[in-house]
Amino acid sequence: MSAAADKPRLSRAHVLDLLKQMIRIRRFEDKCAELYTREKIRGFLHLYDGEEAVAVGVIPVLEKRDRVVATYREHGHALVRGVPMTAVLAEMYGRLEGCSRGRGGSMHLFDHASNFYGGNAIVGGGLPLAAGLALADRMRGEPVVTACFFGEGAVAEGEFHESLNLAALWGLPVLFVCENNLYAMGTALALSESETDIQRKAACYRIQAEAVDGMDVVAVEAAGRRAVHAVRETGKPYFLECRTYRLRAHSMFDAQLYRDKAEVEAWRLKEPIVRFQGWLEANRMIHADDLVRIEAEIAAEIAEAVAFAESGTWEPLDQLTRFTYADKAA
């Protein structure tokens, strides 16, 4: 593994937690895919299979007071940030007990208690939101970091350039995390961007930037620590490009005709869970009974979440216009 500088932090308890959080995301989303085919979950569903090392590597480095802004592929981010799995799945079921009262669904998870600001369905839509949150914190003198996750497809949007430019001009404490999975919705990066080294785009705005192997959770965590420390110390933005790969389709409606199946299978051999677990086994930092325990704990949590969502309630019809407009009395 890379990130040798972080070896003192690689205690057995820590590496087991890193592995468990990645497996937890994977197993939860496997269940979501099953529930989607059974029409328990409706609408759109975008899964994070293959990209788990990014959320697991970066988000735990943040403090509770920090903010997280994500995309529509945000289930893993929400879980790692601390949004209860029960509330996440209930939201995907459209139930009142969901983290957004069942109004947002899969693409609009929100949880004020954990400073999780979505779940944003518009490509690039989270970038100006993150800049605005960071501007508010800077104006109030709050020592808060806002971490904004987005895919490389957002780089083609105007919001990307506007947000990075303003963050640099105003000195905003934003950690921009680009999850570069090479295909955006369904177009290879080289077919949509003349410059495929995404971090160089941030450097054009004089924002400190680096790229990291997004399939290596230890490397991502080490880069995340550097990035968060830099933002907190300087109050200025930082750009982290995590080079990863999406193993599943863009969404459950995607036939994946734009990439070869052999390419996907080749990436499966180096996906983050297989890679990290293999490294742990080779270094005798994990045992067979550890995996049995981890899988059992995750299975129990998922079963609880399914039962919670299944028993959830629908919002009363007379409440459906609530939150549509601001309360005049407020």
C-alpha positions in Angstrom: 0.0 0.0 0.0 1.0 3.6 -0.4 0.9 6.4 2.2 3.8 5.1 4.3 3.7 8.3 6.3 0.4 7.1 7.7 1.7 3.7 8.9 1.6 4.7 12.6 -2.2 5.1 12.3 -2.7 1.6 10.8 -3.5 -0.2 14.0 -5.5 -3.5 13.7 -8.6 -1.8 15.0 -8.3 1.0 12.4 -7.8 -1.2 9.4 -10.7 -3.4 10.4 -12.9 -0.4 10.6 -11.8 0.8 7.2 -12.5 -2.6 5.7 -15.9 -2.9 7.5 -17.1 0.5 6.3 -16.3 -0.4 2.7 -18.0 -3.7 3.0 -20.9 -2.1 4.8 -21.5 0.2 1.9 -21.2 -2.6 -0.7 -23.6 -5.0 1.1 -26.1 -2.2 1.7 -26.2 -1.2 -1.9 -26.4 -4.9 -3.0 -29.6 -5.1 -0.9 -30.8 -1.8 -2.5 -30.3 -3.2 -6.0 -32.4 -6.3 -4.9 -35.1 -4.1 -3.4 -35.2 -2.0 -6.5 -35.8 -5.0 -8.8 -38.7 -5.9 -6.4 -40.0 -2.3 -6.8 -39.6 -1.5 -3.1 -37.4 1.4 -4.1 -38.7 3.5 -7.0 -37.3 6.3 -9.2 -33.6 6.4 -9.9 -30.9 4.4 -8.1 -27.2 5.2 -8.6 -24.8 2.8 -6.8 -21.2 3.3 -5.5 -19.8 -0.1 -6.2 -16.0 0.2 -6.7 -15.7 3.8 -5.3 -16.1 3.0 -1.6 -12.5 3.9 -0.7 -13.1 7.5 -1.4 -15.9 8.1 1.1 -14.3 5.8 3.6 -10.9 7.4 3.2 -12.0 11.1 3.4 -15.1 11.5 5.5 -13.8 10.1 8.8 -11.0 12.6 8.7 -13.5 15.4 9.0 -14.7 16.7 12.3 -18.4 16.6 13.4 -18.7 20.4 12.8 -17.5 20.1 9.2 -20.0 19.8 6.3 -20.4 17.2 3.6 -22.0 17.9 0.2 -22.4 15.0 -2.2 -24.0 13.9 -5.5 -26.9 11.6 -6.3 -24.5 8.6 -5.8 -24.4 9.4 -2.1 -25.6 6.4 -0.1 -22.0 5.5 1.0 -21.2 9.1 2.0 -24.3 9.3 4.1 -23.6 6.0 5.9 -20.0 6.9 6.6 -20.9 10.3 7.8 -23.2 8.8 10.4 -26.7 9.0 8.9 -28.5 5.9 10.3 -28.9 3.1 7.8 -32.6 2.9 8.9 -33.2 6.5 8.0 -31.4 6.1 4.7 -33.4 3.1 3.5 -36.7 4.5 4.8 -36.0 7.6 2.7 -35.4 5.4 -0.4 -38.7 3.7 0.4 -40.3 7.2 0.4 -41.4 6.8 4.0 -42.0 9.6 6.6 -39.3 8.1 8.8 -36.7 8.7 6.1 -33.9 11.3 6.6 -35.7 13.7 4.2 -39.3 12.7 5.3 -39.5 10.5 2.3 -39.6 13.5 0.0 -36.1 13.2 -1.5 -35.6 9.5 -2.2 -32.3 8.0 -3.3 -30.8 11.1 -4.8 -31.7 13.6 -2.0 -30.5 12.3 1.3 -30.1 15.1 3.9 -29.4 15.0 7.6 -28.9 18.3 9.5 -27.7 16.5 12.6 -24.6 15.1 10.8 -24.1 18.2 8.6 -24.9 16.1 5.5 -26.1 18.5 2.8 -27.2 16.0 0.1 -27.7 14.2 -2.1 -27.9 16.6 -5.1 -29.5 15.3 -8.3 -28.2 18.0 -10.7 -24.7 17.3 -12.0 -22.4 19.9 -10.5 -25.2 21.2 -8.3 -23.4 20.6 -5.1 -20.4 22.8 -6.0 -22.0 26.2 -5.6 -23.8 25.0 -2.5 -20.5 24.0 -1.0 -19.0 27.4 -1.9 -22.0 29.1 -0.3 -21.8 27.2 2.9 -18.1 27.9 3.1 -18.6 31.6 2.4 -21.2 31.7 5.3 -18.8 30.0 7.6 -15.9 32.4 6.7 -18.1 35.4 7.2 -19.1 34.2 10.6 -15.6 33.3 11.5 -16.5 29.6 12.0 -13.5 27.2 11.7 -15.4 24.7 9.5 -14.3 22.7 6.5 -16.9 21.9 3.7 -16.1 18.7 1.8 -17.7 18.6 -1.6 -17.8 15.3 -3.6 -18.6 15.2 -7.3 -17.8 13.1 -10.3 -15.5 14.1 -13.2 -18.6 14.7 -15.3 -19.2 17.8 -13.3 -16.0 19.3 -14.6 -17.8 20.0 -17.9 -20.4 22.1 -16.1 -20.1 25.9 -15.6 -20.8 25.5 -11.9 -17.4 23.7 -11.5 -15.4 26.6 -12.9 -17.5 29.3 -11.2 -17.3 27.6 -7.8 -13.5 26.9 -8.0 -12.9 30.5 -9.2 -14.9 32.1 -6.4 -13.4 29.7 -3.8 -9.9 30.8 -4.9 -10.8 34.5 -5.1 -12.6 34.6 -1.7 -10.3 32.1 0.1 -13.1 29.7 1.0 -12.4 26.6 3.2 -13.7 24.0 0.7 -12.2 20.6 0.1 -13.2 19.7 -3.5 -13.1 15.9 -3.9 -13.4 14.7 -7.5 -14.4 11.1 -7.8 -13.0 10.4 -11.2 -14.6 7.1 -12.4 -13.6 7.7 -16.0 -17.1 7.6 -17.6 -19.3 10.2 -16.1 -22.8 9.1 -17.2 -21.7 7.1 -20.1 -19.0 9.0 -22.0 -15.3 8.2 -21.7 -13.3 11.0 -20.2 -11.0 11.4 -23.2 -14.1 12.0 -25.4 -15.4 14.9 -23.3 -12.3 16.6 -21.9 -9.3 17.7 -23.8 -7.3 17.7 -20.5 -8.0 14.4 -18.7 -5.6 15.2 -15.8 -8.4 16.8 -13.7 -6.2 18.1 -10.9 -4.6 20.4 -13.4 -7.9 22.3 -13.9 -7.9 23.2 -10.2 -4.3 24.3 -10.5 -5.4 26.8 -13.2 -7.4 28.6 -10.5 -4.3 28.6 -8.2 -5.9 26.0 -5.9 -3.5 23.5 -4.3 -4.3 20.2 -5.9 -3.2 16.5 -6.0 -4.3 13.2 -7.5 -4.5 10.0 -5.6 -5.3 6.3 -6.3 -8.9 6.2 -5.4 -8.9 2.4 -5.2 -6.4 2.5 -2.3 -8.3 3.4 0.9 -5.0 4.0 2.8 -3.7 6.3 0.1 -7.0 8.2 0.1 -7.1 8.6 3.9 -3.5 9.9 3.9 -4.3 12.4 1.1 -7.6 13.3 2.9 -5.6 14.1 6.1 -3.2 16.3 4.2 -6.0 18.1 2.4 -8.2 18.7 5.4 -5.2 19.9 7.4 -4.3 22.3 4.6 -7.8 23.8 4.4 -8.1 24.1 8.2 -4.7 25.8 8.5 -4.9 28.2 5.6 -8.7 28.7 5.2 -8.2 28.2 1.5 -9.6 25.6 -0.9 -7.9 22.3 -1.8 -8.6 20.0 -4.6 -8.3 16.2 -4.4 -8.8 14.0 -7.5 -9.5 10.4 -6.5 -9.0 8.2 -9.5 -11.4 5.3 -9.2 -13.8 3.2 -11.2 -17.5 2.5 -11.2 -18.1 -1.3 -11.4 -21.9 -1.1 -11.8 -23.8 0.8 -14.4 -24.4 4.5 -14.1 -27.9 3.8 -12.8 -30.2 0.8 -12.7 -31.5 1.9 -16.2 -28.1 1.9 -17.8 -27.3 -0.9 -20.3 -23.6 0.0 -20.2 -23.1 -0.3 -24.0 -20.3 2.3 -23.8 -17.6 0.1 -22.2 -16.3 -3.4 -22.7 -17.2 -6.1 -20.2 -13.6 -7.3 -20.1 -12.6 -3.9 -18.9 -15.0 -4.0 -16.0 -13.8 -7.5 -15.0 -10.2 -6.3 -15.1 -11.0 -3.5 -12.7 -12.8 -5.9 -10.4 -9.5 -7.6 -9.7 -8.2 -4.3 -8.2 -11.3 -2.9 -6.6 -10.8 -1.4 -3.2 -12.3 -4.1 -1.0 -10.5 -7.0 -2.7 -7.3 -5.0 -2.8 -7.3 -3.9 0.9 -8.5 -7.2 2.2 -5.8 -9.0 0.3 -3.2 -6.7 1.7 -4.4 -7.2 5.2 -4.3 -11.0 4.8 -0.8 -10.9 3.3 0.3 -8.8 6.3 -1.6 -11.0 8.8 -3.6 -8.1 10.1 -6.9 -9.8 9.7 -8.2 -13.3 10.4 -11.0 -15.4 9.0 -13.2 -14.9 12.1 -12.9 -11.2 11.7 -14.5 -11.4 8.3 -17.3 -13.7 9.6 -18.0 -11.2 12.4 -18.0 -8.2 10.1 -20.3 -9.8 7.6 -22.7 -10.9 10.4 -22.8 -7.4 12.0 -23.5 -5.8 8.6 -26.2 -8.4 7.7 -28.0 -7.7 11.0 -27.8 -4.0 10.5 -29.3 -4.3 6.9 -32.0 -6.6 8.2 -33.0 -4.0 10.8 -33.0 -1.3 8.2 -35.2 -3.3 5.8 -37.7 -4.0 8.7 -37.7 -0.3 9.7 -38.4 0.8 6.1 -41.1 -1.8 5.5 -42.9 -0.7 8.7 -42.6 3.0 7.9 -45.5 5.3 7.3 -46.5 7.5 4.4 -46.7 11.3 5.0 -50.4 12.4 5.3 -51.8 13.9 2.2 -52.7 17.1 4.0 -48.9 17.6 4.7 -47.7 17.4 1.2 -47.6 21.1 0.6 -45.5 21.6 3.7 -42.0 23.0 3.0 -43.0 24.0 -0.6 -42.8 27.7 0.4 -41.2 29.4 3.4 -43.5 29.9 6.3 -44.5 33.5 6.3 -44.7 33.5 10.1 -41.1 32.4 10.4 
